[in-house]
Amino acid sequence: MPASIEGKKNAQGLKIGIVVSRYNHFITEKLLEGALDGFQSHGGEDKNMTIVRVPGAFEIPLIAEKMAASRRFDALVCLGAVIRGDTPHFDYVCDAVTRGIGDAVRTHKIPIGFGVLTTDDVQQAMERAGAKDANKGYEALLTVVEMIDVIRQLS
């Protein structure tokens, strides 16, 4: 039988940083609540969590880069909501955020949970910021917790 490695969802002792956009706060605050719930319900302690608020999604990658470079965190979670409008602005912001977060992952070799919603309308965003199993903040937090464990098993 081949060897199999799978991460466990245990946040005990992990230091997690969250970057959350204030723009579309009625969505991003629900994503943050989901991430905090995921952290606490899987053994994480408030003293090991740092939350940094930024004006909008476009600003997330810069702060994620700074936080990753600090080496103070086992993982990061980025939370935001970009909702399509009538101009191409949506495409530029989504591309910049995705590329910037990906660059930070590759440069610093740290798990970064992508909880930045990119939706066509407010209703879709609200559906993705709902209860536990439908909250992308909760999901992004648990993804990084699992990734930390996988990385530690491979080291």
C-alpha positions as CSV (number, residue, x, y, z in Angstrom):
1,M,0.0,0.0,0.0
2,P,1.4,3.4,-0.9
3,A,2.3,5.9,1.9
4,S,-0.4,8.5,2.4
5,I,-0.1,11.8,4.1
6,E,-3.2,13.8,5.2
7,G,-3.3,16.9,7.4
8,K,-5.3,17.0,10.6
9,K,-7.5,19.9,11.5
10,N,-6.0,20.8,14.9
11,A,-5.3,24.5,15.4
12,Q,-3.9,24.1,19.0
13,G,-0.7,26.1,19.3
14,L,-0.8,27.5,15.8
15,K,-0.2,31.2,15.2
16,I,-2.5,32.5,12.5
17,G,-2.7,35.9,10.9
18,I,-5.8,37.2,9.2
19,V,-6.0,40.0,6.7
20,V,-9.5,41.2,6.2
21,S,-10.9,43.9,3.9
22,R,-13.2,46.5,5.3
23,Y,-14.8,47.1,1.9
24,N,-18.1,45.2,1.7
25,H,-17.8,44.8,5.5
26,F,-21.3,43.3,5.7
27,I,-19.8,40.3,4.0
28,T,-16.2,40.3,5.2
29,E,-17.2,40.5,8.9
30,K,-19.2,37.3,8.4
31,L,-16.2,35.7,6.7
32,L,-14.1,36.8,9.7
33,E,-16.6,35.3,12.2
34,G,-16.4,32.1,10.3
35,A,-12.6,32.0,10.4
36,L,-12.6,32.8,14.1
37,D,-15.1,30.1,14.7
38,G,-13.1,27.6,12.8
39,F,-9.9,28.5,14.7
40,Q,-11.5,28.3,18.1
41,S,-13.6,25.2,17.5
42,H,-10.4,23.4,16.4
43,G,-8.3,24.2,19.4
44,G,-6.9,27.6,18.5
45,E,-6.5,30.3,21.2
46,D,-7.3,34.0,20.8
47,K,-3.7,34.9,21.9
48,N,-2.4,33.2,18.8
49,M,-4.5,35.1,16.4
50,T,-3.7,38.5,14.8
51,I,-6.3,40.3,12.7
52,V,-5.2,43.1,10.4
53,R,-7.9,45.2,8.6
54,V,-7.2,46.9,5.3
55,P,-9.3,49.3,3.2
56,G,-10.2,46.9,0.4
57,A,-9.3,43.7,-1.3
58,F,-6.6,45.3,-3.5
59,E,-4.6,46.1,-0.3
60,I,-4.7,42.5,1.0
61,P,-1.6,41.2,-0.9
62,L,0.8,43.9,0.4
63,I,-0.1,43.2,4.0
64,A,-0.1,39.4,3.5
65,E,3.4,39.8,2.0
66,K,4.6,41.8,5.1
67,M,3.0,39.4,7.5
68,A,4.5,36.3,5.7
69,A,7.9,38.0,5.7
70,S,7.8,38.6,9.4
71,R,7.9,34.8,10.1
72,R,5.7,35.4,13.1
73,F,2.9,33.2,11.7
74,D,2.4,29.6,10.8
75,A,-0.2,30.6,8.2
76,L,-2.3,33.4,7.0
77,V,-5.9,33.8,5.9
78,C,-7.0,36.5,3.5
79,L,-10.6,37.6,3.5
80,G,-12.4,40.0,1.2
81,A,-15.4,40.4,-1.1
82,V,-15.1,41.7,-4.7
83,I,-18.5,42.0,-6.3
84,R,-18.8,42.4,-10.0
85,G,-20.0,45.8,-11.2
86,D,-20.6,47.4,-14.6
87,T,-16.9,48.1,-15.3
88,P,-13.8,46.0,-15.8
89,H,-12.5,47.1,-12.4
90,F,-13.7,43.7,-10.9
91,D,-11.4,41.8,-13.2
92,Y,-8.3,43.9,-12.5
93,V,-8.8,43.7,-8.7
94,C,-9.5,40.0,-8.7
95,D,-6.4,39.3,-10.8
96,A,-4.2,41.6,-8.7
97,V,-5.4,40.0,-5.4
98,T,-5.0,36.5,-6.7
99,R,-1.6,37.1,-8.1
100,G,-0.3,39.0,-5.1
101,I,-1.4,36.3,-2.6
102,G,0.1,33.6,-4.8
103,D,3.4,35.5,-5.0
104,A,3.5,35.6,-1.1
105,V,2.9,31.9,-0.9
106,R,5.6,31.1,-3.4
107,T,8.1,33.6,-1.9
108,H,7.7,32.7,1.8
109,K,6.5,29.1,1.6
110,I,3.7,29.7,4.0
111,P,0.1,28.5,3.7
112,I,-2.2,31.3,2.9
113,G,-6.0,30.6,2.8
114,F,-7.8,32.3,0.0
115,G,-11.1,33.6,1.4
116,V,-11.5,36.4,-1.0
117,L,-14.9,36.1,-2.6
118,T,-15.3,37.0,-6.3
119,T,-19.0,37.0,-7.1
120,D,-21.4,38.3,-9.7
121,D,-23.7,39.9,-7.1
122,V,-24.3,40.5,-3.4
123,Q,-26.6,37.4,-3.1
124,Q,-23.8,35.1,-4.1
125,A,-21.4,36.8,-1.7
126,M,-23.9,36.4,1.2
127,E,-24.4,32.7,0.4
128,R,-20.6,32.1,0.6
129,A,-20.5,34.0,4.0
130,G,-23.2,31.9,5.6
131,A,-23.1,29.2,8.3
132,K,-20.0,27.0,9.0
133,D,-20.1,24.7,6.0
134,A,-21.1,27.5,3.7
135,N,-18.7,30.1,5.0
136,K,-15.5,30.6,3.0
137,G,-13.8,32.2,5.9
138,Y,-14.3,29.1,8.0
139,E,-13.2,26.9,5.0
140,A,-10.0,29.0,4.4
141,L,-9.0,28.8,8.0
142,L,-9.4,25.0,8.1
143,T,-7.5,24.7,4.9
144,V,-4.4,26.4,6.3
145,V,-4.6,24.4,9.6
146,E,-4.6,21.2,7.5
147,M,-1.8,22.5,5.3
148,I,0.4,23.3,8.3
149,D,0.1,19.7,9.4
150,V,0.9,18.3,6.0
151,I,4.0,20.5,5.7
152,R,5.1,19.4,9.1
153,Q,4.7,15.8,8.2
154,L,6.8,16.3,5.1
155,S,9.6,18.1,6.9
